[in-house]
Amino acid sequence: MNIEQHLNQLNSDSQAVFRKTLERRGELGKAHHLSACIYEFTQNISDAPERKILEMVSTQLESATLNMAYGMYRQAFTSLRLALEMGLGAAYFSVHKLELQEWLDGRADIKWSSLTDENNGVLSKRFTKAFFPEFEKDIDEYLRKSKEVYRGLSEYVHGNNETWEACSIKISYDDNLADFYFKNINIISEIILFILCCRYLKSFDVGIIDNLQFLPEEMNHISYVREFFGGPKDL
Protein backbone atom coordinates (compact mmCIF):
# COMPACT_ATOMS: atom_id res chain seq x y z
CA MET A 1 0.00 0.00 0.00
CA ASN A 2 1.47 3.37 -1.01
CA ILE A 3 1.22 6.47 1.19
CA GLU A 4 -1.82 7.84 -0.64
CA GLN A 5 -3.71 4.58 -0.17
CA HIS A 6 -2.60 4.42 3.45
CA LEU A 7 -3.81 7.94 4.25
CA ASN A 8 -7.08 7.40 2.38
CA GLN A 9 -7.70 4.30 4.47
CA LEU A 10 -7.05 6.25 7.68
CA ASN A 11 -9.41 8.97 6.50
CA SER A 12 -12.07 6.39 5.68
CA ASP A 13 -11.72 4.83 9.14
CA SER A 14 -11.93 8.27 10.81
CA GLN A 15 -15.02 9.21 8.83
CA ALA A 16 -16.72 5.98 9.92
CA VAL A 17 -16.01 6.85 13.57
CA PHE A 18 -17.23 10.42 12.98
CA ARG A 19 -20.56 9.21 11.61
CA LYS A 20 -21.00 6.88 14.57
CA THR A 21 -20.07 9.60 17.07
CA LEU A 22 -22.67 11.96 15.56
CA GLU A 23 -25.36 9.61 16.84
CA ARG A 24 -24.58 11.03 20.30
CA ARG A 25 -25.85 14.49 19.37
CA GLY A 26 -27.16 15.33 22.81
CA GLU A 27 -23.83 14.72 24.51
CA LEU A 28 -21.92 16.50 21.75
CA GLY A 29 -24.24 19.48 22.07
CA LYS A 30 -23.70 19.57 25.83
CA ALA A 31 -19.91 19.49 25.40
CA HIS A 32 -20.05 22.40 22.94
CA HIS A 33 -22.41 24.33 25.22
CA LEU A 34 -20.05 23.99 28.19
CA SER A 35 -17.11 25.20 26.11
CA ALA A 36 -19.21 28.16 24.98
CA CYS A 37 -20.14 28.95 28.61
CA ILE A 38 -16.47 29.15 29.56
CA TYR A 39 -15.79 31.34 26.54
CA GLU A 40 -18.67 33.69 27.37
CA PHE A 41 -17.45 33.98 30.96
CA THR A 42 -13.96 34.72 29.67
CA GLN A 43 -15.09 37.71 27.60
CA ASN A 44 -16.02 39.57 30.78
CA ILE A 45 -12.55 39.36 32.36
CA SER A 46 -10.73 42.66 32.02
CA ASP A 47 -7.16 41.32 32.33
CA ALA A 48 -6.01 40.49 28.79
CA PRO A 49 -3.49 37.69 29.58
CA GLU A 50 -5.96 35.93 31.89
CA ARG A 51 -8.67 36.24 29.26
CA LYS A 52 -6.39 34.85 26.56
CA ILE A 53 -5.47 31.81 28.64
CA LEU A 54 -9.13 31.03 29.25
CA GLU A 55 -9.91 31.44 25.57
CA MET A 56 -7.26 28.76 25.01
CA VAL A 57 -9.13 26.57 27.49
CA SER A 58 -12.29 26.84 25.42
CA THR A 59 -10.28 26.06 22.29
CA GLN A 60 -8.74 22.99 23.92
CA LEU A 61 -12.16 21.68 24.88
CA GLU A 62 -13.37 22.07 21.29
CA SER A 63 -10.19 20.41 20.02
CA ALA A 64 -10.71 17.55 22.44
CA THR A 65 -14.25 16.97 21.20
CA LEU A 66 -13.11 17.05 17.56
CA ASN A 67 -10.37 14.49 18.25
CA MET A 68 -12.83 12.27 20.07
CA ALA A 69 -15.34 12.54 17.22
CA TYR A 70 -12.76 11.14 14.80
CA GLY A 71 -11.71 8.30 17.10
CA MET A 72 -8.46 9.85 18.30
CA TYR A 73 -9.31 9.23 21.93
CA ARG A 74 -5.83 9.47 23.42
CA GLN A 75 -5.31 12.87 21.79
CA ALA A 76 -8.74 13.95 23.07
CA PHE A 77 -7.84 13.01 26.64
CA THR A 78 -4.56 14.91 26.34
CA SER A 79 -6.44 18.05 25.28
CA LEU A 80 -8.91 17.60 28.14
CA ARG A 81 -6.10 17.41 30.68
CA LEU A 82 -4.48 20.49 29.19
CA ALA A 83 -7.78 22.38 29.39
CA LEU A 84 -8.05 21.55 33.09
CA GLU A 85 -4.46 22.64 33.75
CA MET A 86 -4.89 25.91 31.90
CA GLY A 87 -8.30 26.63 33.44
CA LEU A 88 -6.93 26.35 36.95
CA GLY A 89 -3.71 27.99 35.79
CA ALA A 90 -5.54 31.14 34.69
CA ALA A 91 -7.04 31.53 38.15
CA TYR A 92 -3.64 30.85 39.73
CA PHE A 93 -1.85 33.40 37.54
CA SER A 94 -4.52 35.99 38.33
CA VAL A 95 -3.03 36.22 41.83
CA HIS A 96 0.60 35.38 40.94
CA LYS A 97 1.50 38.01 38.36
CA LEU A 98 5.24 37.41 38.48
CA GLU A 99 4.74 33.73 37.64
CA LEU A 100 2.32 34.74 34.88
CA GLN A 101 4.97 36.91 33.26
CA GLU A 102 7.54 34.14 33.55
CA TRP A 103 5.08 31.73 31.91
CA LEU A 104 4.33 34.22 29.13
CA ASP A 105 8.08 34.62 28.56
CA GLY A 106 8.57 30.85 28.41
CA ARG A 107 10.66 30.78 31.58
CA ALA A 108 8.18 28.84 33.72
CA ASP A 109 5.63 26.04 33.42
CA ILE A 110 2.18 25.54 34.86
CA LYS A 111 2.76 23.23 37.83
CA TRP A 112 -0.09 20.93 38.74
CA SER A 113 1.28 20.54 42.26
CA SER A 114 1.05 24.31 42.77
CA LEU A 115 -2.47 24.54 41.36
CA THR A 116 -3.73 21.81 43.67
CA ASP A 117 -1.70 22.67 46.77
CA GLU A 118 -4.11 22.20 49.67
CA ASN A 119 -2.89 25.32 51.46
CA ASN A 120 -2.07 27.78 48.69
CA GLY A 121 -3.55 26.48 45.44
CA VAL A 122 -6.66 27.69 43.65
CA LEU A 123 -8.64 24.84 45.18
CA SER A 124 -7.70 25.77 48.73
CA LYS A 125 -9.69 27.36 51.52
CA ARG A 126 -7.22 30.23 51.55
CA PHE A 127 -8.16 31.03 47.94
CA THR A 128 -11.90 30.89 48.52
CA LYS A 129 -11.70 33.06 51.65
CA ALA A 130 -9.98 35.75 49.62
CA PHE A 131 -12.53 35.92 46.79
CA PHE A 132 -15.83 34.21 47.66
CA PRO A 133 -15.86 32.68 51.17
CA GLU A 134 -19.07 30.74 50.59
CA PHE A 135 -17.20 28.45 48.19
CA GLU A 136 -15.15 27.09 51.10
CA LYS A 137 -17.81 24.52 51.96
CA ASP A 138 -17.34 22.74 48.59
CA ILE A 139 -13.69 23.37 47.85
CA ASP A 140 -12.43 20.05 49.25
CA GLU A 141 -14.83 18.12 47.02
CA TYR A 142 -13.70 20.01 43.92
CA LEU A 143 -10.07 19.46 44.84
CA ARG A 144 -10.80 15.74 45.09
CA LYS A 145 -12.59 15.76 41.72
CA SER A 146 -9.73 17.63 40.08
CA LYS A 147 -7.09 15.21 41.30
CA GLU A 148 -9.20 12.21 40.35
CA VAL A 149 -9.97 13.33 36.79
CA TYR A 150 -6.39 14.51 36.24
CA ARG A 151 -5.04 11.15 37.36
CA GLY A 152 -7.44 9.27 35.08
CA LEU A 153 -6.55 11.34 32.02
CA SER A 154 -2.83 11.16 32.83
CA GLU A 155 -2.90 7.40 32.38
CA TYR A 156 -3.62 8.00 28.68
CA VAL A 157 -1.21 10.93 28.39
CA HIS A 158 1.66 8.90 29.87
CA GLY A 159 0.72 5.75 27.95
CA ASN A 160 0.13 3.45 30.91
CA ASN A 161 0.13 -0.14 29.72
CA GLU A 162 -3.54 -0.83 30.48
CA THR A 163 -4.62 2.12 28.34
CA TRP A 164 -3.30 0.44 25.21
CA GLU A 165 -5.80 -2.34 25.70
CA ALA A 166 -8.64 0.16 26.02
CA CYS A 167 -7.37 2.60 23.39
CA SER A 168 -6.51 0.64 20.24
CA ILE A 169 -3.81 1.84 17.84
CA LYS A 170 -6.37 1.23 15.08
CA ILE A 171 -8.86 4.03 14.44
CA SER A 172 -12.26 2.67 15.42
CA TYR A 173 -15.29 3.75 17.38
CA ASP A 174 -15.35 2.74 21.05
CA ASP A 175 -18.47 3.29 23.16
CA ASN A 176 -16.61 2.96 26.45
CA LEU A 177 -13.99 5.54 25.51
CA ALA A 178 -16.68 7.90 24.26
CA ASP A 179 -18.51 7.46 27.58
CA PHE A 180 -15.26 8.20 29.43
CA TYR A 181 -14.77 11.30 27.33
CA PHE A 182 -18.22 12.78 27.88
CA LYS A 183 -18.06 12.06 31.60
CA ASN A 184 -14.73 13.84 31.93
CA ILE A 185 -15.48 16.88 29.80
CA ASN A 186 -18.57 17.48 31.95
CA ILE A 187 -16.55 17.20 35.16
CA ILE A 188 -13.70 19.39 33.88
CA SER A 189 -16.06 22.08 32.63
CA GLU A 190 -17.84 22.11 35.98
CA ILE A 191 -14.54 22.42 37.86
CA ILE A 192 -13.41 25.31 35.65
CA LEU A 193 -16.73 27.15 35.98
CA PHE A 194 -16.62 26.57 39.74
CA ILE A 195 -13.19 28.13 40.17
CA LEU A 196 -13.97 30.98 37.77
CA CYS A 197 -17.11 31.80 39.75
CA CYS A 198 -15.13 31.74 42.97
CA ARG A 199 -12.38 33.96 41.58
CA TYR A 200 -14.30 36.53 39.57
CA LEU A 201 -18.02 36.77 40.36
CA LYS A 202 -17.73 39.25 43.21
CA SER A 203 -15.45 41.48 41.12
CA PHE A 204 -18.04 41.89 38.34
CA ASP A 205 -20.49 44.77 38.21
CA VAL A 206 -24.24 44.29 37.81
CA GLY A 207 -24.12 44.73 34.03
CA ILE A 208 -21.73 41.82 33.63
CA ILE A 209 -23.68 39.63 36.04
CA ASP A 210 -26.77 40.11 33.88
CA ASN A 211 -24.81 38.65 30.94
CA LEU A 212 -23.94 35.47 32.84
CA GLN A 213 -27.38 33.97 33.26
CA PHE A 214 -26.12 30.59 32.04
CA LEU A 215 -24.25 30.23 35.34
CA PRO A 216 -27.25 29.74 37.66
CA GLU A 217 -28.39 27.07 35.22
CA GLU A 218 -25.09 25.21 34.98
CA MET A 219 -24.26 25.69 38.68
CA ASN A 220 -27.83 25.24 39.90
CA HIS A 221 -26.76 22.56 42.38
CA ILE A 222 -24.77 25.13 44.40
CA SER A 223 -27.06 27.19 46.63
CA TYR A 224 -24.81 30.23 47.06
CA VAL A 225 -24.41 30.58 43.29
CA ARG A 226 -28.19 30.47 42.89
CA GLU A 227 -28.55 33.09 45.61
CA PHE A 228 -25.90 35.31 44.03
CA PHE A 229 -28.07 35.48 40.90
CA GLY A 230 -31.22 36.14 42.90
CA GLY A 231 -32.48 32.58 43.06
CA PRO A 232 -33.70 30.56 46.04
CA LYS A 233 -31.36 29.17 48.68
CA ASP A 234 -33.25 25.89 48.79
CA LEU A 235 -34.85 23.99 45.93
Buried (B, 14 or more C-beta within 10 A) or exposed (E): EEEEEEEEEBEEBBEBBBEBBEEBEEBBEBBBEBBBBBBBBBEBBEBEBBBEBBBBBBBBBBBBBBBBBBBBBBBBBBBBBBBBBBBBBBBBBBBBEEBBEBBEEEEBEBBBEBBBBEEEBBBBBBBBEEBBEBBBEBBEEBBEBBEEBBEBBBBBBEEEEEBEEBBEEEBBBBEEBBEBBBEBBBBBBBBBBBBBBBBBBEEBEEEBBEEBEBBBEBBEEBBBBBBBBEEEEEE
